[in-house]
Amino acid sequence: MTDSTEHDVARLHLRGWGRAAANLVAGEVAGSALRLVAIFWVAQQLGPAGFGIVSLGVVIGGYLTVLASSGLEVVGTRELAREPERAAHHIGTIVGLRIGLGIIGYAIVLVAAAVLPVDRTEALVILGFALSMITLGTDVRWAFIGVQRTRPVAAATAASGLVYLGGCLVLIRGSGHVTRVALVNVAAELVLVTILVVVSRRRFGAWRPQWRRPTIRPLLRAALPLTLMRATRTIMLTVDVVLVTIFLSKRDLGYYTAASRVMASGIVYLGLYYNAFLPTVVRARRGGRAELVAVVRVAARRALVLGVPIAAVGTVVAPFAIRVAFGDRYESAIGLLQVMLWAAPFLAVTGVYSQVLVAGHAQRALAVAIGIAMTVNLIANFILLPTIGVVGASIATVLGEATSLAIIWPMARTVIRETAEARSDSEP
C-alpha cells in the first residue's frame, strides 16, 4: 500500500472517529467548564483543608465506580461496534449487570465506612461520592460511542455540568458545607443518565435492565481484565493523592489536588478522544493488516501533534491558570502542574495502542502493562515524596506514563501482526 493510498484508507476509517470525538469533546468542554467553575468556587469556599477532604472523596468514589463496572463499558462499546443491529440486547444486559455490581459494591462500602477509623465528615463524603457506583449503572454513553453517534452524550454532559455548577453555587457557602458537594454530584449524575436513557430508547429501541444468567459469566470474564486495567490506571493517576496525605500535610494535599484536577481535565479529553477511537479500530481490523496499520499510523501521528503542544502550552499558561482559578493561596500548585503536564505526550500515544489491544481482545496483556506501570509509579512516590516533597508525586506520574507506553507499544505491534496472520489464514 502506497503512502497516498494508506492515507486515503485511514481518512475513510477515521472520519467517523473525528465526528464522534468532536461531539464528545464539545460536550465535555461545556460540562467541564461549568464543573471547573464549580470546583474553583468550592475550593475557595471550603479552603485547602476542606477541599482536600472533598478531593479525597472524589478520588475514592471515582475509583470505586471504576472498580464496580467500568470494564463492561468497554466490552459494550466493542460489541456494539461489531453488532450494531443488536444494540438493545447489549444495552439491557450490560446495564442490568452494572446496576447489580454497583449495589453490591455500595453495600461493601457501607460496611467499610462503619468499621474503618475515619471521622464522620470524611465517611459521609466518601459514602456520598460512592453512590456513583449505583447512579452511573444506567449510564449508556458507551452505547452512543459504539455506533459513533455522540451528540446526545454531548448534550447530556453539558446539562449535567450546569446542574453541578448551580447546585454548588446555591448550596456551598462556607467551610462547613463539605458533605453537600457529594449530594450535588449525585444530582448532576442523575440528570446525565436520565437524558441518555430516554434518548437511547428512542435511538436503539426499547430496552430494560436484564440479568441473563448465561451471559453474566462471559461478560464478567471479558470485562474483568479491563476493569482491573481501568482500576489500576485510576490508582496510578490518583494514588499520589493518598500518599501525599500519608507523607505530607493536608495543606500539601490541597496544593497537589488543585494541580491534579487541572491535569485530570486534560486527561478526560484524551480519554474521550480514544474511547471514540475503539469502534474505528474494530472496523479497521476487518480489512486486515494494511487497513489497521494505516489507521494506527495516522492516529499515532495525531497523538504526538496533540500531546506535545498541550504539555508545552500548559507549562507556560500554568501560573496564570492556577492563580485565576484557585487564587493566590494555591500558588504552590503551579510548579506541580508544570511537571505533571509532561505526562500528556505519553498518555496521548498510549491511548492509540491501548485501543488496538482492546480491539484485538488482548485486554489481559493491557492490564498487565498498566499494573507494571503502576508499580513504577508507586516506587517512585515512596522514594521521592519523603526526599524532595510534593513535587515528587508529579515526577512519579510522568515516570508511570512513560513506562506504560514503553510496554504497550510492542504489545500492540504483536496484535497487529496477529491480525495479519488471522486474515491470511481465513483466505482461500
Backbone hydrogen bonds, N-H to C=O, Kabsch-Sander energy under -0.5 kcal/mol:
donor,donor_aa,acceptor,acceptor_aa,energy
6,E,2,T,-3.0
7,H,3,D,-2.3
8,D,4,S,-2.1
9,V,5,T,-2.7
10,A,6,E,-2.5
11,R,7,H,-2.5
12,L,8,D,-2.0
13,H,9,V,-2.0
14,L,10,A,-2.9
15,R,11,R,-1.0
17,W,13,H,-0.6
18,G,14,L,-2.6
19,R,15,R,-2.0
20,A,16,G,-2.6
21,A,17,W,-3.1
22,A,18,G,-2.3
23,N,19,R,-2.2
24,L,20,A,-2.1
25,V,21,A,-3.0
26,A,22,A,-2.6
27,G,23,N,-2.5
28,E,24,L,-2.4
29,V,25,V,-3.0
30,A,26,A,-2.0
31,G,27,G,-3.0
32,S,28,E,-3.7
33,A,29,V,-2.2
34,L,30,A,-1.9
35,R,31,G,-2.4
36,L,32,S,-3.4
37,V,33,A,-2.0
38,A,34,L,-1.9
39,I,35,R,-2.9
40,F,36,L,-2.9
41,W,37,V,-2.2
42,V,38,A,-2.8
43,A,39,I,-3.1
44,Q,40,F,-2.1
45,Q,41,W,-2.3
46,L,42,V,-2.8
47,G,43,A,-1.9
50,G,46,L,-0.8
51,F,47,G,-2.9
52,G,48,P,-1.9
53,I,49,A,-1.6
54,V,50,G,-2.1
55,S,51,F,-2.4
56,L,52,G,-2.0
57,G,53,I,-2.0
58,V,54,V,-2.4
59,V,55,S,-2.5
60,I,56,L,-2.5
61,G,57,G,-2.9
62,G,58,V,-2.7
63,Y,59,V,-2.3
64,L,60,I,-2.5
65,T,61,G,-2.1
66,V,62,G,-2.2
67,L,63,Y,-2.6
68,A,64,L,-2.0
69,S,65,T,-1.5
70,S,66,V,-1.8
72,L,69,S,-1.1
73,E,69,S,-0.8
73,E,70,S,-0.8
74,V,70,S,-1.2
75,V,71,G,-2.2
76,G,72,L,-2.6
77,T,73,E,-2.5
78,R,74,V,-2.4
79,E,75,V,-2.6
80,L,76,G,-2.5
81,A,77,T,-2.0
82,R,78,R,-1.4
83,E,79,E,-2.9
86,R,83,E,-1.7
87,A,84,P,-1.3
90,H,86,R,-2.2
91,I,87,A,-2.8
92,G,88,A,-2.3
93,T,89,H,-2.1
94,I,90,H,-2.4
95,V,91,I,-2.7
96,G,92,G,-1.9
97,L,93,T,-1.8
98,R,94,I,-2.5
99,I,95,V,-2.5
100,G,96,G,-2.0
101,L,97,L,-2.4
102,G,98,R,-2.3
103,I,99,I,-2.3
104,I,100,G,-2.0
105,G,101,L,-2.6
106,Y,102,G,-2.5
107,A,103,I,-1.9
108,I,104,I,-1.6
109,V,105,G,-2.0
110,L,106,Y,-2.4
111,V,107,A,-1.8
112,A,108,I,-2.5
113,A,109,V,-2.8
114,A,110,L,-1.4
115,V,111,V,-1.3
116,L,112,A,-3.1
118,V,116,L,-1.9
123,A,119,D,-2.4
124,L,120,R,-2.4
125,V,121,T,-2.2
126,I,122,E,-2.5
127,L,123,A,-2.7
128,G,124,L,-2.2
129,F,125,V,-2.3
130,A,126,I,-2.2
131,L,127,L,-0.7
131,L,128,G,-0.8
132,S,129,F,-1.5
133,M,130,A,-2.2
134,I,131,L,-1.7
135,T,131,L,-2.4
136,L,132,S,-2.2
137,G,134,I,-1.5
138,T,135,T,-0.8
139,D,136,L,-1.4
140,V,138,T,-0.7
143,A,140,V,-0.9
144,F,140,V,-1.1
145,I,141,R,-1.9
146,G,142,W,-2.1
147,V,143,A,-1.0
148,Q,145,I,-1.0
149,R,144,F,-2.5
154,A,150,T,-1.8
155,A,151,R,-2.2
156,A,152,P,-2.5
157,T,153,V,-2.4
158,A,154,A,-2.1
159,A,155,A,-2.2
160,S,156,A,-2.3
161,G,157,T,-2.1
162,L,158,A,-2.0
163,V,159,A,-2.0
164,Y,160,S,-2.2
165,L,161,G,-2.5
166,G,162,L,-2.5
167,G,163,V,-2.6
168,C,164,Y,-2.2
169,L,165,L,-2.6
170,V,166,G,-1.9
171,L,167,G,-2.6
172,I,168,C,-2.3
173,R,171,L,-0.9
177,H,174,G,-1.7
181,V,177,H,-0.6
181,V,178,V,-1.1
182,A,179,T,-0.6
183,L,179,T,-0.9
184,V,180,R,-2.1
185,N,181,V,-2.0
186,V,182,A,-2.0
187,A,183,L,-2.0
188,A,184,V,-2.2
189,E,185,N,-2.1
190,L,186,V,-2.2
191,V,187,A,-1.7
192,L,188,A,-1.9
193,V,189,E,-2.5
194,T,190,L,-2.0
195,I,191,V,-1.9
196,L,192,L,-1.9
197,V,193,V,-2.5
198,V,194,T,-2.0
199,V,195,I,-2.3
200,S,196,L,-2.5
201,R,197,V,-1.8
202,R,198,V,-1.0
203,R,199,V,-2.4
204,F,200,S,-3.1
205,G,201,R,-0.6
210,Q,92,G,-2.3
212,R,210,Q,-0.5
213,R,211,W,-0.7
215,T,212,R,-1.3
216,I,212,R,-1.2
216,I,213,R,-0.5
217,R,213,R,-0.8
219,L,215,T,-2.0
220,L,216,I,-2.6
221,R,217,R,-2.6
222,A,218,P,-2.2
223,A,219,L,-2.5
224,L,220,L,-2.5
226,L,222,A,-0.5
227,T,223,A,-3.0
228,L,224,L,-2.8
229,M,225,P,-2.3
230,R,226,L,-2.9
231,A,227,T,-3.0
232,T,228,L,-2.7
233,R,229,M,-2.7
234,T,230,R,-2.6
235,I,231,A,-2.4
236,M,232,T,-2.7
237,L,233,R,-2.0
238,T,234,T,-1.4
239,V,235,I,-3.9
241,V,238,T,-1.5
242,V,238,T,-1.0
243,L,239,V,-2.6
244,V,240,D,-2.7
245,T,241,V,-1.6
246,I,242,V,-1.7
247,F,243,L,-3.0
248,L,244,V,-2.6
253,L,249,S,-1.9
254,G,250,K,-2.2
255,Y,251,R,-2.1
256,Y,252,D,-2.8
257,T,253,L,-2.9
258,A,254,G,-2.0
259,A,255,Y,-1.9
260,S,256,Y,-2.9
261,R,257,T,-2.5
262,V,258,A,-1.4
263,M,259,A,-2.1
264,A,260,S,-2.9
265,S,261,R,-1.5
266,G,262,V,-1.2
267,I,263,M,-2.0
268,V,264,A,-2.2
269,Y,265,S,-1.4
270,L,266,G,-1.9
271,G,267,I,-2.7
272,L,268,V,-2.4
273,Y,269,Y,-2.3
274,Y,270,L,-2.1
275,N,271,G,-2.2
276,A,272,L,-1.8
278,L,274,Y,-0.9
278,L,275,N,-0.6
281,V,277,F,-1.9
282,V,278,L,-2.4
283,R,279,P,-2.0
284,A,280,T,-2.3
285,R,281,V,-2.1
286,R,282,V,-0.7
286,R,283,R,-0.7
287,G,283,R,-0.6
287,G,284,A,-1.2
288,G,285,R,-1.3
292,L,288,G,-2.0
293,V,289,R,-3.2
294,A,290,A,-2.1
295,V,291,E,-2.2
296,V,292,L,-2.6
297,R,293,V,-2.7
298,V,294,A,-1.9
299,A,295,V,-2.4
300,A,296,V,-2.6
301,R,297,R,-2.1
302,R,298,V,-2.2
303,A,299,A,-2.0
304,L,300,A,-1.9
305,V,301,R,-2.3
306,L,302,R,-2.0
307,G,303,A,-3.3
308,V,304,L,-1.7
310,I,306,L,-1.3
311,A,307,G,-1.9
312,A,308,V,-2.4
313,V,309,P,-2.9
314,G,310,I,-2.2
315,T,311,A,-1.8
316,V,312,A,-1.3
317,V,313,V,-2.4
318,A,314,G,-1.9
321,A,317,V,-2.6
322,I,318,A,-2.7
323,R,319,P,-1.9
324,V,320,F,-2.4
325,A,321,A,-2.6
326,F,322,I,-2.8
327,G,322,I,-0.9
327,G,323,R,-1.0
330,Y,327,G,-1.6
331,E,328,D,-1.7
333,A,330,Y,-2.1
334,I,331,E,-1.7
336,L,332,S,-0.5
337,L,333,A,-2.1
338,Q,334,I,-2.2
339,V,335,G,-1.7
340,M,336,L,-2.2
341,L,337,L,-2.2
342,W,339,V,-1.6
343,A,340,M,-1.9
344,A,341,L,-1.9
347,L,343,A,-2.4
348,A,344,A,-2.6
349,V,345,P,-1.8
350,T,346,F,-2.4
351,G,347,L,-1.8
352,V,348,A,-0.8
352,V,349,V,-0.7
353,Y,349,V,-1.4
354,S,350,T,-2.4
355,Q,351,G,-1.4
356,V,352,V,-1.2
357,L,353,Y,-1.7
358,V,354,S,-2.1
359,A,355,Q,-2.6
360,G,356,V,-1.6
361,H,358,V,-1.8
362,A,357,L,-3.2
366,L,362,A,-1.7
367,A,363,Q,-2.3
368,V,364,R,-2.1
369,A,365,A,-2.3
370,I,366,L,-2.3
371,G,367,A,-2.0
372,I,368,V,-2.2
373,A,369,A,-2.1
374,M,370,I,-2.4
375,T,371,G,-1.9
376,V,372,I,-2.0
377,N,373,A,-2.2
378,L,374,M,-2.8
379,I,375,T,-2.5
380,A,376,V,-2.4
381,N,377,N,-2.4
382,F,378,L,-2.6
383,I,379,I,-1.8
384,L,380,A,-3.1
385,L,381,N,-2.4
387,T,383,I,-0.5
388,I,384,L,-3.1
389,G,384,L,-0.8
389,G,385,L,-1.1
392,G,389,G,-1.9
393,A,390,V,-1.4
394,S,390,V,-0.7
395,I,391,V,-1.9
396,A,392,G,-2.3
397,T,393,A,-1.6
398,V,394,S,-1.6
399,L,395,I,-2.3
400,G,396,A,-2.4
401,E,397,T,-1.9
402,A,398,V,-2.2
403,T,399,L,-2.1
404,S,400,G,-2.0
405,L,401,E,-2.0
406,A,402,A,-2.1
407,I,403,T,-1.4
408,I,404,S,-2.5
409,W,405,L,-2.2
411,M,407,I,-1.0
412,A,408,I,-2.5
413,R,409,W,-1.7
414,T,410,P,-1.6
415,V,411,M,-1.8
416,I,412,A,-2.2
417,R,413,R,-2.1
418,E,414,T,-2.4
419,T,415,V,-1.9
420,A,416,I,-1.7
421,E,417,R,-1.9
422,A,418,E,-2.6
423,R,419,T,-2.1
424,S,420,A,-2.2
425,D,421,E,-2.3
426,S,422,A,-1.4
427,E,423,R,-0.7
427,E,424,S,-0.7
